[in-house]
């Protein structure tokens, strides 16, 4: 699954366009590297999001296409 779609489906970011913009600005790190919106995400990957002072680090647990509100939280695990 594309990174921007994963961020939106997991509800880490509200909109896919915002996820694309965050990637473009270098605010999303995938496995220690600045990520592009089209980067492939798979279980076990580590994603770091930084918006201002807030930094969030998660590990991808599941890839669920068209995840509902109740399933979104099961797609990742907070690391810090």
PDB file of N, CA, C and O in Angstrom:
ATOM      1  N   UNK A   1       0.845  -1.178   0.000  1.00  0.00           N
ATOM      2  CA  UNK A   1       0.000   0.000   0.000  1.00  0.00           C
ATOM      3  C   UNK A   1       0.892   1.242   0.000  1.00  0.00           C
ATOM      4  O   UNK A   1       1.938   1.264   0.648  1.00  0.00           O
ATOM      5  N   UNK A   2       0.473   2.262  -0.723  1.00  0.00           N
ATOM      6  CA  UNK A   2       1.219   3.527  -0.771  1.00  0.00           C
ATOM      7  C   UNK A   2       1.222   4.180   0.615  1.00  0.00           C
ATOM      8  O   UNK A   2       0.263   4.055   1.377  1.00  0.00           O
ATOM      9  N   UNK A   3       2.304   4.869   0.920  1.00  0.00           N
ATOM     10  CA  UNK A   3       2.441   5.522   2.215  1.00  0.00           C
ATOM     11  C   UNK A   3       1.334   6.539   2.463  1.00  0.00           C
ATOM     12  O   UNK A   3       0.743   6.547   3.542  1.00  0.00           O
ATOM     13  N   UNK A   4       1.043   7.392   1.494  1.00  0.00           N
ATOM     14  CA  UNK A   4       0.010   8.405   1.707  1.00  0.00           C
ATOM     15  C   UNK A   4      -1.357   7.778   1.971  1.00  0.00           C
ATOM     16  O   UNK A   4      -2.124   8.285   2.790  1.00  0.00           O
ATOM     17  N   UNK A   5      -1.665   6.687   1.289  1.00  0.00           N
ATOM     18  CA  UNK A   5      -2.930   5.986   1.509  1.00  0.00           C
ATOM     19  C   UNK A   5      -2.944   5.328   2.884  1.00  0.00           C
ATOM     20  O   UNK A   5      -3.967   5.356   3.568  1.00  0.00           O
ATOM     21  N   UNK A   6      -1.824   4.735   3.300  1.00  0.00           N
ATOM     22  CA  UNK A   6      -1.755   4.119   4.627  1.00  0.00           C
ATOM     23  C   UNK A   6      -1.984   5.162   5.723  1.00  0.00           C
ATOM     24  O   UNK A   6      -2.737   4.918   6.666  1.00  0.00           O
ATOM     25  N   UNK A   7      -1.336   6.323   5.598  1.00  0.00           N
ATOM     26  CA  UNK A   7      -1.487   7.367   6.613  1.00  0.00           C
ATOM     27  C   UNK A   7      -2.934   7.822   6.717  1.00  0.00           C
ATOM     28  O   UNK A   7      -3.422   8.089   7.815  1.00  0.00           O
ATOM     29  N   UNK A   8      -3.621   7.912   5.590  1.00  0.00           N
ATOM     30  CA  UNK A   8      -5.027   8.316   5.596  1.00  0.00           C
ATOM     31  C   UNK A   8      -5.916   7.198   6.139  1.00  0.00           C
ATOM     32  O   UNK A   8      -6.753   7.446   7.007  1.00  0.00           O
ATOM     33  N   UNK A   9      -5.746   5.968   5.641  1.00  0.00           N
ATOM     34  CA  UNK A   9      -6.595   4.847   6.078  1.00  0.00           C
ATOM     35  C   UNK A   9      -6.413   4.517   7.555  1.00  0.00           C
ATOM     36  O   UNK A   9      -7.363   4.105   8.220  1.00  0.00           O
ATOM     37  N   UNK A  10      -5.204   4.693   8.069  1.00  0.00           N
ATOM     38  CA  UNK A  10      -4.950   4.410   9.492  1.00  0.00           C
ATOM     39  C   UNK A  10      -5.356   5.580  10.380  1.00  0.00           C
ATOM     40  O   UNK A  10      -5.322   5.482  11.607  1.00  0.00           O
ATOM     41  N   UNK A  11      -5.741   6.686   9.747  1.00  0.00           N
ATOM     42  CA  UNK A  11      -6.180   7.902  10.431  1.00  0.00           C
ATOM     43  C   UNK A  11      -5.069   8.578  11.235  1.00  0.00           C
ATOM     44  O   UNK A  11      -5.335   9.306  12.191  1.00  0.00           O
ATOM     45  N   UNK A  12      -3.816   8.326  10.834  1.00  0.00           N
ATOM     46  CA  UNK A  12      -2.706   9.075  11.415  1.00  0.00           C
ATOM     47  C   UNK A  12      -2.731  10.501  10.870  1.00  0.00           C
ATOM     48  O   UNK A  12      -2.358  11.445  11.566  1.00  0.00           O
ATOM     49  N   UNK A  13      -3.175  10.649   9.618  1.00  0.00           N
ATOM     50  CA  UNK A  13      -3.369  11.951   8.977  1.00  0.00           C
ATOM     51  C   UNK A  13      -4.761  11.932   8.364  1.00  0.00           C
ATOM     52  O   UNK A  13      -5.178  10.926   7.790  1.00  0.00           O
ATOM     53  N   UNK A  14      -5.482  13.049   8.485  1.00  0.00           N
ATOM     54  CA  UNK A  14      -6.893  13.074   8.076  1.00  0.00           C
ATOM     55  C   UNK A  14      -7.146  12.940   6.586  1.00  0.00           C
ATOM     56  O   UNK A  14      -8.094  12.270   6.176  1.00  0.00           O
ATOM     57  N   UNK A  15      -6.311  13.569   5.769  1.00  0.00           N
ATOM     58  CA  UNK A  15      -6.549  13.561   4.325  1.00  0.00           C
ATOM     59  C   UNK A  15      -5.311  13.113   3.571  1.00  0.00           C
ATOM     60  O   UNK A  15      -4.185  13.355   4.005  1.00  0.00           O
ATOM     61  N   UNK A  16      -5.527  12.466   2.450  1.00  0.00           N
ATOM     62  CA  UNK A  16      -4.419  11.965   1.636  1.00  0.00           C
ATOM     63  C   UNK A  16      -3.591  13.121   1.066  1.00  0.00           C
ATOM     64  O   UNK A  16      -2.371  13.007   0.945  1.00  0.00           O
ATOM     65  N   UNK A  17      -4.244  14.227   0.718  1.00  0.00           N
ATOM     66  CA  UNK A  17      -3.499  15.369   0.183  1.00  0.00           C
ATOM     67  C   UNK A  17      -2.572  15.960   1.240  1.00  0.00           C
ATOM     68  O   UNK A  17      -1.479  16.425   0.917  1.00  0.00           O
ATOM     69  N   UNK A  18      -2.997  15.945   2.485  1.00  0.00           N
ATOM     70  CA  UNK A  18      -2.138  16.427   3.575  1.00  0.00           C
ATOM     71  C   UNK A  18      -0.968  15.466   3.767  1.00  0.00           C
ATOM     72  O   UNK A  18       0.154  15.899   4.028  1.00  0.00           O
ATOM     73  N   UNK A  19      -1.222  14.172   3.641  1.00  0.00           N
ATOM     74  CA  UNK A  19      -0.156  13.168   3.744  1.00  0.00           C
ATOM     75  C   UNK A  19       0.871  13.360   2.630  1.00  0.00           C
ATOM     76  O   UNK A  19       2.075  13.266   2.873  1.00  0.00           O
ATOM     77  N   UNK A  20       0.402  13.627   1.411  1.00  0.00           N
ATOM     78  CA  UNK A  20       1.317  13.868   0.284  1.00  0.00           C
ATOM     79  C   UNK A  20       2.165  15.105   0.540  1.00  0.00           C
ATOM     80  O   UNK A  20       3.371  15.097   0.293  1.00  0.00           O
ATOM     81  N   UNK A  21       1.540  16.164   1.034  1.00  0.00           N
ATOM     82  CA  UNK A  21       2.256  17.409   1.310  1.00  0.00           C
ATOM     83  C   UNK A  21       3.295  17.204   2.411  1.00  0.00           C
ATOM     84  O   UNK A  21       4.403  17.732   2.317  1.00  0.00           O
ATOM     85  N   UNK A  22       2.951  16.443   3.454  1.00  0.00           N
ATOM     86  CA  UNK A  22       3.895  16.166   4.544  1.00  0.00           C
ATOM     87  C   UNK A  22       5.106  15.395   4.018  1.00  0.00           C
ATOM     88  O   UNK A  22       6.235  15.666   4.427  1.00  0.00           O
ATOM     89  N   UNK A  23       4.883  14.447   3.124  1.00  0.00           N
ATOM     90  CA  UNK A  23       5.986  13.700   2.518  1.00  0.00           C
ATOM     91  C   UNK A  23       6.854  14.637   1.685  1.00  0.00           C
ATOM     92  O   UNK A  23       8.082  14.585   1.752  1.00  0.00           O
ATOM     93  N   UNK A  24       6.212  15.482   0.912  1.00  0.00           N
ATOM     94  CA  UNK A  24       6.934  16.424   0.050  1.00  0.00           C
ATOM     95  C   UNK A  24       7.824  17.360   0.876  1.00  0.00           C
ATOM     96  O   UNK A  24       8.912  17.730   0.435  1.00  0.00           O
ATOM     97  N   UNK A  25       7.368  17.735   2.055  1.00  0.00           N
ATOM     98  CA  UNK A  25       8.125  18.638   2.925  1.00  0.00           C
ATOM     99  C   UNK A  25       9.151  17.919   3.812  1.00  0.00           C
ATOM    100  O   UNK A  25       9.846  18.559   4.602  1.00  0.00           O
ATOM    101  N   UNK A  26       9.245  16.583   3.681  1.00  0.00           N
ATOM    102  CA  UNK A  26      10.240  15.821   4.440  1.00  0.00           C
ATOM    103  C   UNK A  26       9.860  15.575   5.882  1.00  0.00           C
ATOM    104  O   UNK A  26      10.740  15.360   6.715  1.00  0.00           O
ATOM    105  N   UNK A  27       8.585  15.599   6.204  1.00  0.00           N
ATOM    106  CA  UNK A  27       8.130  15.412   7.586  1.00  0.00           C
ATOM    107  C   UNK A  27       7.785  13.971   7.920  1.00  0.00           C
ATOM    108  O   UNK A  27       7.446  13.660   9.062  1.00  0.00           O
ATOM    109  N   UNK A  28       7.869  13.088   6.927  1.00  0.00           N
ATOM    110  CA  UNK A  28       7.569  11.678   7.132  1.00  0.00           C
ATOM    111  C   UNK A  28       8.835  10.875   6.852  1.00  0.00           C
ATOM    112  O   UNK A  28       9.434  10.986   5.782  1.00  0.00           O
ATOM    113  N   UNK A  29       9.228  10.070   7.825  1.00  0.00           N
ATOM    114  CA  UNK A  29      10.412   9.217   7.709  1.00  0.00           C
ATOM    115  C   UNK A  29       9.932   7.768   7.709  1.00  0.00           C
ATOM    116  O   UNK A  29       9.174   7.366   8.591  1.00  0.00           O
ATOM    117  N   UNK A  30      10.364   6.988   6.732  1.00  0.00           N
ATOM    118  CA  UNK A  30      10.010   5.572   6.633  1.00  0.00           C
ATOM    119  C   UNK A  30      11.291   4.762   6.744  1.00  0.00           C
ATOM    120  O   UNK A  30      12.165   4.848   5.881  1.00  0.00           O
ATOM    121  N   UNK A  31      11.398   3.991   7.788  1.00  0.00           N
ATOM    122  CA  UNK A  31      12.581   3.146   8.036  1.00  0.00           C
ATOM    123  C   UNK A  31      13.886   3.949   7.991  1.00  0.00           C
ATOM    124  O   UNK A  31      14.874   3.507   7.406  1.00  0.00           O
ATOM    125  N   UNK A  32      13.878   5.128   8.612  1.00  0.00           N
ATOM    126  CA  UNK A  32      15.092   5.927   8.721  1.00  0.00           C
ATOM    127  C   UNK A  32      15.418   6.804   7.534  1.00  0.00           C
ATOM    128  O   UNK A  32      16.457   7.466   7.534  1.00  0.00           O
ATOM    129  N   UNK A  33      14.566   6.834   6.519  1.00  0.00           N
ATOM    130  CA  UNK A  33      14.804   7.654   5.324  1.00  0.00           C
ATOM    131  C   UNK A  33      13.598   8.543   5.051  1.00  0.00           C
ATOM    132  O   UNK A  33      12.457   8.161   5.311  1.00  0.00           O
ATOM    133  N   UNK A  34      13.866   9.730   4.526  1.00  0.00           N
ATOM    134  CA  UNK A  34      12.778  10.616   4.126  1.00  0.00           C
ATOM    135  C   UNK A  34      11.971   9.897   3.050  1.00  0.00           C
ATOM    136  O   UNK A  34      12.527   9.394   2.074  1.00  0.00           O
ATOM    137  N   UNK A  35      10.658   9.855   3.240  1.00  0.00           N
ATOM    138  CA  UNK A  35       9.808   9.044   2.373  1.00  0.00           C
ATOM    139  C   UNK A  35       9.074   9.872   1.332  1.00  0.00           C
ATOM    140  O   UNK A  35       8.771  11.046   1.545  1.00  0.00           O
ATOM    141  N   UNK A  36       8.796   9.239   0.210  1.00  0.00           N
ATOM    142  CA  UNK A  36       7.941   9.825  -0.815  1.00  0.00           C
ATOM    143  C   UNK A  36       6.532   9.282  -0.592  1.00  0.00           C
ATOM    144  O   UNK A  36       6.352   8.215  -0.006  1.00  0.00           O
ATOM    145  N   UNK A  37       5.540  10.027  -1.065  1.00  0.00           N
ATOM    146  CA  UNK A  37       4.147   9.630  -0.875  1.00  0.00           C
ATOM    147  C   UNK A  37       3.854   8.266  -1.492  1.00  0.00           C
ATOM    148  O   UNK A  37       2.999   7.539  -0.984  1.00  0.00           O
ATOM    149  N   UNK A  38       4.532   7.907  -2.558  1.00  0.00           N
ATOM    150  CA  UNK A  38       4.293   6.642  -3.248  1.00  0.00           C
ATOM    151  C   UNK A  38       5.090   5.470  -2.725  1.00  0.00           C
ATOM    152  O   UNK A  38       5.009   4.376  -3.282  1.00  0.00           O
ATOM    153  N   UNK A  39       5.863   5.671  -1.666  1.00  0.00           N
ATOM    154  CA  UNK A  39       6.654   4.578  -1.098  1.00  0.00           C
ATOM    155  C   UNK A  39       5.744   3.449  -0.622  1.00  0.00           C
ATOM    156  O   UNK A  39       4.672   3.696  -0.068  1.00  0.00           O
ATOM    157  N   UNK A  40       6.177   2.216  -0.843  1.00  0.00           N
ATOM    158  CA  UNK A  40       5.391   1.058  -0.414  1.00  0.00           C
ATOM    159  C   UNK A  40       5.581   0.818   1.085  1.00  0.00           C
ATOM    160  O   UNK A  40       6.700   0.852   1.596  1.00  0.00           O
ATOM    161  N   UNK A  41       4.470   0.576   1.772  1.00  0.00           N
ATOM    162  CA  UNK A  41       4.488   0.282   3.211  1.00  0.00           C
ATOM    163  C   UNK A  41       4.098  -1.177   3.389  1.00  0.00           C
ATOM    164  O   UNK A  41       3.166  -1.668   2.752  1.00  0.00           O
ATOM    165  N   UNK A  42       4.832  -1.868   4.273  1.00  0.00           N
ATOM    166  CA  UNK A  42       4.517  -3.267   4.571  1.00  0.00           C
ATOM    167  C   UNK A  42       4.619  -3.492   6.074  1.00  0.00           C
ATOM    168  O   UNK A  42       5.243  -2.692   6.773  1.00  0.00           O
ATOM    169  N   UNK A  43       4.022  -4.561   6.584  1.00  0.00           N
ATOM    170  CA  UNK A  43       4.095  -4.820   8.028  1.00  0.00           C
ATOM    171  C   UNK A  43       5.549  -4.883   8.507  1.00  0.00           C
ATOM    172  O   UNK A  43       6.412  -5.468   7.853  1.00  0.00           O
ATOM    173  N   UNK A  44       5.794  -4.267   9.663  1.00  0.00           N
ATOM    174  CA  UNK A  44       7.134  -4.218  10.231  1.00  0.00           C
ATOM    175  C   UNK A  44       7.853  -2.914   9.967  1.00  0.00           C
ATOM    176  O   UNK A  44       8.842  -2.620  10.637  1.00  0.00           O
ATOM    177  N   UNK A  45       7.388  -2.117   9.009  1.00  0.00           N
ATOM    178  CA  UNK A  45       8.007  -0.821   8.719  1.00  0.00           C
ATOM    179  C   UNK A  45       7.776   0.148   9.873  1.00  0.00           C
ATOM    180  O   UNK A  45       6.767   0.070  10.573  1.00  0.00           O
ATOM    181  N   UNK A  46       8.726   1.062  10.060  1.00  0.00           N
ATOM    182  CA  UNK A  46       8.628   2.088  11.093  1.00  0.00           C
ATOM    183  C   UNK A  46       8.433   3.440  10.405  1.00  0.00           C
ATOM    184  O   UNK A  46       9.201   3.820   9.521  1.00  0.00           O
ATOM    185  N   UNK A  47       7.394   4.155  10.828  1.00  0.00           N
ATOM    186  CA  UNK A  47       7.072   5.462  10.266  1.00  0.00           C
ATOM    187  C   UNK A  47       7.194   6.506  11.366  1.00  0.00           C
ATOM    188  O   UNK A  47       6.653   6.338  12.458  1.00  0.00           O
ATOM    189  N   UNK A  48       7.913   7.589  11.067  1.00  0.00           N
ATOM    190  CA  UNK A  48       8.039   8.704  12.003  1.00  0.00           C
ATOM    191  C   UNK A  48       7.399   9.932  11.372  1.00  0.00           C
ATOM    192  O   UNK A  48       7.740  10.311  10.252  1.00  0.00           O
ATOM    193  N   UNK A  49       6.473  10.551  12.091  1.00  0.00           N
ATOM    194  CA  UNK A  49       5.789  11.756  11.627  1.00  0.00           C
ATOM    195  C   UNK A  49       6.208  12.902  12.527  1.00  0.00           C
ATOM    196  O   UNK A  49       6.214  12.758  13.750  1.00  0.00           O
ATOM    197  N   UNK A  50       6.560  14.041  11.941  1.00  0.00           N
ATOM    198  CA  UNK A  50       6.909  15.201  12.758  1.00  0.00           C
ATOM    199  C   UNK A  50       6.168  16.432  12.254  1.00  0.00           C
ATOM    200  O   UNK A  50       6.307  16.844  11.102  1.00  0.00           O
ATOM    201  N   UNK A  51       5.382  17.000  13.148  1.00  0.00           N
ATOM    202  CA  UNK A  51       4.631  18.222  12.879  1.00  0.00           C
ATOM    203  C   UNK A  51       4.919  19.186  14.016  1.00  0.00           C
ATOM    204  O   UNK A  51       4.396  19.034  15.120  1.00  0.00           O
ATOM    205  N   UNK A  52       5.749  20.174  13.739  1.00  0.00           N
ATOM    206  CA  UNK A  52       6.146  21.118  14.783  1.00  0.00           C
ATOM    207  C   UNK A  52       6.917  20.409  15.883  1.00  0.00           C
ATOM    208  O   UNK A  52       7.893  19.708  15.614  1.00  0.00           O
ATOM    209  N   UNK A  53       6.483  20.591  17.108  1.00  0.00           N
ATOM    210  CA  UNK A  53       7.134  19.945  18.262  1.00  0.00           C
ATOM    211  C   UNK A  53       6.679  18.496  18.442  1.00  0.00           C
ATOM    212  O   UNK A  53       7.341  17.719  19.130  1.00  0.00           O
ATOM    213  N   UNK A  54       5.561  18.134  17.829  1.00  0.00           N
ATOM    214  CA  UNK A  54       5.002  16.805  18.013  1.00  0.00           C
ATOM    215  C   UNK A  54       5.661  15.797  17.082  1.00  0.00           C
ATOM    216  O   UNK A  54       5.696  15.991  15.866  1.00  0.00           O
ATOM    217  N   UNK A  55       6.176  14.732  17.655  1.00  0.00           N
ATOM    218  CA  UNK A  55       6.766  13.648  16.882  1.00  0.00           C
ATOM    219  C   UNK A  55       6.076  12.354  17.280  1.00  0.00           C
ATOM    220  O   UNK A  55       5.905  12.064  18.464  1.00  0.00           O
ATOM    221  N   UNK A  56       5.682  11.585  16.277  1.00  0.00           N
ATOM    222  CA  UNK A  56       5.000  10.314  16.504  1.00  0.00           C
ATOM    223  C   UNK A  56       5.754   9.227  15.760  1.00  0.00           C
ATOM    224  O   UNK A  56       6.125   9.394  14.598  1.00  0.00           O
ATOM    225  N   UNK A  57       5.977   8.111  16.440  1.00  0.00           N
ATOM    226  CA  UNK A  57       6.686   6.985  15.834  1.00  0.00           C
ATOM    227  C   UNK A  57       5.797   5.748  15.965  1.00  0.00           C
ATOM    228  O   UNK A  57       5.368   5.398  17.065  1.00  0.00           O
ATOM    229  N   UNK A  58       5.524   5.091  14.840  1.00  0.00           N
ATOM    230  CA  UNK A  58       4.663   3.916  14.840  1.00  0.00           C
ATOM    231  C   UNK A  58       5.296   2.789  14.035  1.00  0.00           C
ATOM    232  O   UNK A  58       6.119   3.019  13.148  1.00  0.00           O
ATOM    233  N   UNK A  59       4.893   1.567  14.367  1.00  0.00           N
ATOM    234  CA  UNK A  59       5.307   0.392  13.593  1.00  0.00           C
ATOM    235  C   UNK A  59       4.055  -0.157  12.904  1.00  0.00           C
ATOM    236  O   UNK A  59       3.014  -0.322  13.540  1.00  0.00           O
ATOM    237  N   UNK A  60       4.161  -0.433  11.621  1.00  0.00           N
ATOM    238  CA  UNK A  60       3.037  -0.946  10.847  1.00  0.00           C
ATOM    239  C   UNK A  60       2.790  -2.401  11.253  1.00  0.00           C
ATOM    240  O   UNK A  60       3.693  -3.235  11.189  1.00  0.00           O
ATOM    241  N   UNK A  61       1.551  -2.692  11.673  1.00  0.00           N
ATOM    242  CA  UNK A  61       1.182  -4.061  12.051  1.00  0.00           C
ATOM    243  C   UNK A  61       0.409  -4.772  10.943  1.00  0.00           C
ATOM    244  O   UNK A  61       0.706  -5.918  10.607  1.00  0.00           O
ATOM    245  N   UNK A  62      -0.577  -4.090  10.383  1.00  0.00           N
ATOM    246  CA  UNK A  62      -1.443  -4.693   9.367  1.00  0.00           C
ATOM    247  C   UNK A  62      -1.679  -3.712   8.237  1.00  0.00           C
ATOM    248  O   UNK A  62      -1.642  -2.497   8.433  1.00  0.00           O
ATOM    249  N   UNK A  63      -1.917  -4.242   7.070  1.00  0.00           N
ATOM    250  CA  UNK A  63      -2.349  -3.443   5.929  1.00  0.00           C
ATOM    251  C   UNK A  63      -3.798  -3.853   5.665  1.00  0.00           C
ATOM    252  O   UNK A  63      -4.074  -4.988   5.276  1.00  0.00           O
ATOM    253  N   UNK A  64      -4.713  -2.917   5.881  1.00  0.00           N
ATOM    254  CA  UNK A  64      -6.134  -3.193   5.674  1.00  0.00           C
ATOM    255  C   UNK A  64      -6.660  -2.208   4.633  1.00  0.00           C
ATOM    256  O   UNK A  64      -6.696  -1.002   4.873  1.00  0.00           O
ATOM    257  N   UNK A  65      -7.068  -2.729   3.478  1.00  0.00           N
ATOM    258  CA  UNK A  65      -7.648  -1.876   2.436  1.00  0.00           C
ATOM    259  C   UNK A  65      -9.016  -1.404   2.907  1.00  0.00           C
ATOM    260  O   UNK A  65      -9.810  -2.197   3.415  1.00  0.00           O
ATOM    261  N   UNK A  66      -9.289  -0.128   2.741  1.00  0.00           N
ATOM    262  CA  UNK A  66     -10.581   0.464   3.105  1.00  0.00           C
ATOM    263  C   UNK A  66     -10.932   0.199   4.566  1.00  0.00           C
ATOM    264  O   UNK A  66     -12.039  -0.250   4.864  1.00  0.00           O
ATOM    265  N   UNK A  67     -10.010   0.469   5.469  1.00  0.00           N
ATOM    266  CA  UNK A  67     -10.223   0.237   6.892  1.00  0.00           C
ATOM    267  C   UNK A  67     -11.299   1.168   7.431  1.00  0.00           C
ATOM    268  O   UNK A  67     -11.330   2.356   7.111  1.00  0.00           O
ATOM    269  N   UNK A  68     -12.169   0.618   8.242  1.00  0.00           N
ATOM    270  CA  UNK A  68     -13.187   1.420   8.909  1.00  0.00           C
ATOM    271  C   UNK A  68     -12.602   2.087  10.137  1.00  0.00           C
ATOM    272  O   UNK A  68     -11.453   1.852  10.510  1.00  0.00           O
ATOM    273  N   UNK A  69     -13.414   2.917  10.750  1.00  0.00           N
ATOM    274  CA  UNK A  69     -12.976   3.667  11.930  1.00  0.00           C
ATOM    275  C   UNK A  69     -12.494   2.729  13.040  1.00  0.00           C
ATOM    276  O   UNK A  69     -11.495   3.009  13.702  1.00  0.00           O
ATOM    277  N   UNK A  70     -13.200   1.626  13.241  1.00  0.00           N
ATOM    278  CA  UNK A  70     -12.839   0.682  14.301  1.00  0.00           C
ATOM    279  C   UNK A  70     -11.601  -0.144  13.963  1.00  0.00           C
ATOM    280  O   UNK A  70     -10.923  -0.628  14.870  1.00  0.00           O
ATOM    281  N   UNK A  71     -11.294  -0.313  12.681  1.00  0.00           N
ATOM    282  CA  UNK A  71     -10.134  -1.106  12.259  1.00  0.00           C
ATOM    283  C   UNK A  71      -8.863  -0.277  12.136  1.00  0.00           C
ATOM    284  O   UNK A  71      -7.765  -0.831  12.151  1.00  0.00           O
ATOM    285  N   UNK A  72      -8.992   1.029  12.016  1.00  0.00           N
ATOM    286  CA  UNK A  72      -7.845   1.899  11.733  1.00  0.00           C
ATOM    287  C   UNK A  72      -6.764   1.772  12.798  1.00  0.00           C
ATOM    288  O   UNK A  72      -5.582   1.715  12.461  1.00  0.00           O
ATOM    289  N   UNK A  73      -7.131   1.727  14.049  1.00  0.00           N
ATOM    290  CA  UNK A  73      -6.146   1.666  15.137  1.00  0.00           C
ATOM    291  C   UNK A  73      -5.381   0.336  15.150  1.00  0.00           C
ATOM    292  O   UNK A  73      -4.299   0.255  15.732  1.00  0.00           O
ATOM    293  N   UNK A  74      -5.925  -0.693  14.521  1.00  0.00           N
ATOM    294  CA  UNK A  74      -5.261  -1.998  14.465  1.00  0.00           C
ATOM    295  C   UNK A  74      -4.197  -2.090  13.373  1.00  0.00           C
ATOM    296  O   UNK A  74      -3.525  -3.112  13.234  1.00  0.00           O
ATOM    297  N   UNK A  75      -4.051  -1.005  12.596  1.00  0.00           N
ATOM    298  CA  UNK A  75      -3.083  -1.016  11.504  1.00  0.00           C
ATOM    299  C   UNK A  75      -1.674  -0.677  11.960  1.00  0.00           C
ATOM    300  O   UNK A  75      -0.714  -0.938  11.235  1.00  0.00           O
ATOM    301  N   UNK A  76      -1.527  -0.095  13.160  1.00  0.00           N
ATOM    302  CA  UNK A  76      -0.202   0.318  13.637  1.00  0.00           C
ATOM    303  C   UNK A  76      -0.125   0.209  15.157  1.00  0.00           C
ATOM    304  O   UNK A  76      -1.135   0.055  15.844  1.00  0.00           O
ATOM    305  N   UNK A  77       1.121   0.294  15.662  1.00  0.00           N
ATOM    306  CA  UNK A  77       1.381   0.294  17.098  1.00  0.00           C
ATOM    307  C   UNK A  77       2.288   1.470  17.423  1.00  0.00           C
ATOM    308  O   UNK A  77       3.335   1.643  16.798  1.00  0.00           O
ATOM    309  N   UNK A  78       1.890   2.279  18.399  1.00  0.00           N
ATOM    310  CA  UNK A  78       2.737   3.392  18.849  1.00  0.00           C
ATOM    311  C   UNK A  78       4.008   2.853  19.483  1.00  0.00           C
ATOM    312  O   UNK A  78       3.961   1.877  20.232  1.00  0.00           O
ATOM    313  N   UNK A  79       5.145   3.479  19.190  1.00  0.00           N
ATOM    314  CA  UNK A  79       6.418   2.969  19.692  1.00  0.00           C
ATOM    315  C   UNK A  79       6.975   3.790  20.852  1.00  0.00           C
ATOM    316  O   UNK A  79       7.733   3.255  21.661  1.00  0.00           O
ATOM    317  N   UNK A  80       6.623   5.070  20.959  1.00  0.00           N
ATOM    318  CA  UNK A  80       7.207   5.869  22.038  1.00  0.00           C
ATOM    319  C   UNK A  80       6.176   6.616  22.801  1.00  0.00           C
ATOM    320  O   UNK A  80       6.506   7.336  23.744  1.00  0.00           O
TER     321      UNK A  80
END
